[in-house]
Amino acid sequence: MSGFQYDEVGEFSDAGAAEDWARENGIDPADVDIKTGFTGKTRVWVRRGSTRMSEVELRNSRGRGFF
């Protein structure tokens, strides 16, 4: 991550599901940081201010793809 501030959104089953979620929510791929850990869990962060959604709305938007 660079000098921007990011808000953690949560975990997805894989990177593809995280990318689908970002696309469905109109989030530019450049504003999403997706990391898959050694356990296979994929965690997602979104650059603060890149969406009109609040932190709570971002977390609540994860209706599909999350564990």
N, C-alpha and C positions, 0 to 999 in steps of 0.2 A: 504494500500500500504506500501511497505517496504522502504528501503533506496535507491531504484532505482529511476531513473527519468522516468516519463511516459509522453507520448504525448497523448492528447485527440484526439480521432478519430471522435466522434460525437454521435448521437442518433440513436437507432434502435427501431423497434416496440416492441421487446421483447428480452429476454436473448437468446432464441433459435436462433433468426435471427443473433444476434451478434456472437454466437458460430459458426454458419454456415459461416458467413463472415470470421472469423479468419481461419477456416479450409480451405476455398476456396482460401485464400491468403497465405497459408502455414505458418501461425503463430502458434507457440507452445502455447497451452492453458495456460501454466505456465507464459507466457509473456503477458497475457491479463487480464485486470481488468474490470469486468463487474458489474455494480451497477444499480439496478432498484429503482427508487425513489417512493415516495408515490403517485405521479401523474400517475404512470404506465410507464413513459418514462425510457428507458434503455440507460445509457450512457456507453461509452467504452473508455478505455485508453490502450495503448500498450507500453510496456517497451522500452525505447529509446535504440537503438542499437541492438534490437532483430531481426530486419528485415533489408533488404538492401534498403527498401523504405525510401525516405525522408519524412519529415513531410507533405509536400504538396502531395506527392504520396499517403501516407496513407489516407489523407482526400479525395483525388480524387478517391480512390479505392472503395468507398462506393456506387457503382452503384445500389445496391439493398438492401432492408431492412431498408433504412433510411426514415425518414419522408420527 
